[in-house]
Amino acid sequence: MKLLKDRIRKDGKVRAGNVLKVDSFLNHQMDIELFEEIGKEFKRRFADSEITKILTIEASGIGIACIAAQSFHVPVVFAKKNQTKNIAGDVYTSRVESFTHGRVYDIIVSKEYLRPEDKVLIIDDFLANGSALLGLSKLVKDAGATLVGAGIVIEKGFQTGGELVRKSGVRVESLAIIDSMDEETGVHFR
């Protein structure tokens, strides 16, 4: 997606440790007009699939998933990283390791919101090591629902996550795949 790649080149900042800061437009301050175009692109790429729910993980994926859901006319469910009093009853749970935060989370979704009849599209901002995507996939499987695929805004193609998730049988559509990045030379796309 040229619009997204141009924006990453213009406003993205590469930091040590394979960190790409896109917080000025993607995951801290959000450019809603860009999100609308991202949502339309996911709708175009998954036009052949019937989708009844979009699933994401808190927190950075929520904004993108909500705007994308407008194109699909479906609700968004987000996996929480902490059990709260608001989630009563039975839950699906999975463990994920956050590349960005360097910690492991138990993610949960109420069984009330993921049902066997659902056809689920996962939406997330980044795909790095694949842990979040595999964890979300497990929640869908545990619910007996159908995983249609995953829409990823930025995939770090030089890390193993994309290959790992695709080998598990998940259809992954990434809008920008980064082959390499360096603090001095910037980002290079596939």
C-alpha positions as CSV (number, residue, x, y, z in Angstrom):
1,M,0.0,0.0,0.0
2,K,1.9,3.0,-1.3
3,L,0.2,5.6,0.9
4,L,1.2,3.7,4.0
5,K,4.8,3.1,2.8
6,D,5.2,6.7,1.9
7,R,4.0,7.7,5.4
8,I,6.4,5.3,7.1
9,R,9.3,6.7,5.0
10,K,8.3,10.3,5.9
11,D,7.4,10.0,9.6
12,G,8.7,6.6,10.8
13,K,11.7,6.6,13.0
14,V,14.1,3.6,13.2
15,R,15.5,2.9,16.7
16,A,18.0,0.4,18.0
17,G,16.8,-3.1,18.6
18,N,14.7,-3.3,15.4
19,V,12.1,-0.8,16.7
20,L,10.1,1.2,14.2
21,K,8.4,4.2,15.8
22,V,5.3,5.1,14.0
23,D,3.6,6.6,17.0
24,S,3.0,10.0,15.3
25,F,0.4,8.4,13.0
26,L,-0.3,4.8,13.9
27,N,-0.2,3.7,17.5
28,H,-0.1,6.8,19.8
29,Q,-1.4,9.7,17.8
30,M,-3.7,8.2,15.1
31,D,-4.3,9.5,11.6
32,I,-7.9,8.6,11.1
33,E,-7.9,9.4,7.4
34,L,-5.0,7.0,6.9
35,F,-6.9,4.4,9.0
36,E,-9.9,4.8,6.7
37,E,-7.7,4.0,3.7
38,I,-6.2,1.0,5.6
39,G,-9.7,-0.2,6.4
40,K,-10.7,0.0,2.7
41,E,-7.6,-1.9,1.7
42,F,-8.3,-4.7,4.1
43,K,-11.9,-4.8,2.8
44,R,-10.6,-5.1,-0.7
45,R,-8.1,-7.8,0.2
46,F,-10.7,-9.9,2.1
47,A,-13.7,-9.1,-0.2
48,D,-13.9,-12.8,-1.0
49,S,-14.5,-13.7,2.6
50,E,-17.6,-13.5,4.8
51,I,-16.6,-11.8,8.0
52,T,-18.8,-11.5,11.1
53,K,-16.2,-10.2,13.7
54,I,-12.9,-8.4,13.8
55,L,-10.6,-9.5,16.6
56,T,-7.6,-7.5,17.8
57,I,-5.5,-7.2,20.9
58,E,-5.2,-4.1,23.2
59,A,-4.1,-1.5,22.9
60,S,-2.5,-0.4,19.6
61,G,-4.7,-2.6,17.3
62,I,-8.0,-1.2,18.6
63,G,-8.1,2.0,16.7
64,I,-7.2,0.4,13.4
65,A,-9.6,-2.5,14.0
66,C,-12.5,-0.1,14.7
67,I,-12.0,2.0,11.6
68,A,-11.5,-1.2,9.5
69,A,-14.7,-2.6,11.0
70,Q,-16.7,0.3,9.4
71,S,-15.7,-1.1,6.0
72,F,-16.9,-4.6,6.9
73,H,-20.0,-3.4,9.0
74,V,-19.1,-5.8,11.8
75,P,-18.3,-5.4,15.5
76,V,-14.8,-5.4,17.0
77,V,-13.8,-7.7,19.8
78,F,-10.4,-7.0,21.5
79,A,-8.5,-9.4,23.7
80,K,-7.6,-7.9,27.0
81,K,-4.2,-8.3,28.6
82,N,-5.6,-8.2,32.1
83,Q,-8.6,-9.9,33.8
84,T,-11.1,-7.2,35.0
85,K,-14.3,-7.1,37.0
86,N,-16.1,-6.2,33.7
87,I,-15.3,-9.7,32.3
88,A,-17.6,-12.0,34.2
89,G,-18.0,-15.7,33.5
90,D,-16.2,-17.9,31.1
91,V,-13.3,-16.7,29.0
92,Y,-10.9,-17.9,26.3
93,T,-7.3,-17.4,27.2
94,S,-3.9,-17.5,25.5
95,R,-0.3,-16.5,26.3
96,V,1.5,-14.0,24.1
97,E,4.9,-12.4,24.2
98,S,5.1,-8.8,23.2
99,F,8.1,-7.9,21.1
100,T,7.7,-4.2,21.9
101,H,7.2,-4.5,25.6
102,G,9.5,-7.6,26.2
103,R,7.0,-9.3,28.4
104,V,4.5,-12.2,28.4
105,Y,0.7,-11.6,28.7
106,D,-2.3,-13.8,29.3
107,I,-4.9,-12.4,26.8
108,I,-8.5,-13.0,27.4
109,V,-11.8,-12.7,25.5
110,S,-15.2,-13.4,27.0
111,K,-16.9,-16.5,25.5
112,E,-19.9,-14.2,25.1
113,Y,-18.3,-12.4,22.2
114,L,-16.6,-15.2,20.3
115,R,-19.0,-17.9,19.1
116,P,-18.6,-21.0,16.9
117,E,-20.7,-19.4,14.2
118,D,-18.3,-16.4,13.9
119,K,-16.0,-15.8,10.9
120,V,-13.2,-13.8,12.3
121,L,-10.7,-11.5,10.8
122,I,-7.7,-10.6,13.0
123,I,-6.4,-7.0,12.6
124,D,-3.2,-5.8,14.2
125,D,-0.7,-2.9,13.7
126,F,2.5,-5.0,13.7
127,L,3.7,-8.5,13.0
128,A,7.2,-9.2,14.3
129,N,7.7,-12.5,16.1
130,G,4.1,-13.8,15.5
131,S,3.3,-14.4,19.2
132,A,0.3,-12.0,19.3
133,L,-1.2,-13.3,16.1
134,L,-0.8,-17.0,17.1
135,G,-2.3,-16.2,20.5
136,L,-5.3,-14.5,18.9
137,S,-5.6,-17.4,16.4
138,K,-5.7,-19.8,19.4
139,L,-8.6,-17.8,20.9
140,V,-10.6,-18.2,17.6
141,K,-9.8,-21.9,17.5
142,D,-10.8,-22.4,21.1
143,A,-14.1,-20.7,20.4
144,G,-14.8,-23.1,17.5
145,A,-15.0,-20.1,15.2
146,T,-13.6,-19.8,11.7
147,L,-10.4,-17.8,11.3
148,V,-10.7,-16.1,7.9
149,G,-7.2,-14.5,8.1
150,A,-5.2,-11.7,9.5
151,G,-4.8,-8.1,8.3
152,I,-1.5,-6.6,9.4
153,V,-0.6,-3.0,8.9
154,I,3.2,-3.4,9.1
155,E,5.1,-6.7,9.0
156,K,8.8,-7.0,9.9
157,G,9.6,-9.4,7.1
158,F,13.2,-9.9,8.4
159,Q,11.8,-11.4,11.6
160,T,10.3,-15.0,11.7
161,G,6.7,-14.2,12.7
162,G,5.2,-13.9,9.2
163,E,6.7,-17.2,8.1
164,L,5.7,-18.9,11.3
165,V,2.1,-17.7,11.2
166,R,1.7,-18.5,7.5
167,K,3.1,-22.0,8.1
168,S,0.4,-22.5,10.7
169,G,-2.1,-22.1,7.9
170,V,-3.3,-18.5,8.6
171,R,-3.9,-16.3,5.6
172,V,-1.8,-13.1,6.3
173,E,-2.3,-9.9,4.3
174,S,0.3,-7.3,5.3
175,L,0.0,-3.8,3.9
176,A,3.7,-2.9,4.3
177,I,6.4,-5.6,4.6
178,I,9.8,-4.3,5.8
179,D,12.8,-6.3,4.5
180,S,15.3,-4.3,6.5
181,M,15.7,-1.1,8.5
182,D,18.6,0.8,9.9
183,E,18.8,4.0,11.9
184,E,21.0,5.6,9.2
185,T,19.5,4.3,6.0
186,G,15.9,4.0,7.1
187,V,13.3,1.5,6.1
188,H,13.5,-0.8,3.0
189,F,10.3,-2.5,1.8
190,R,9.7,-5.8,0.0
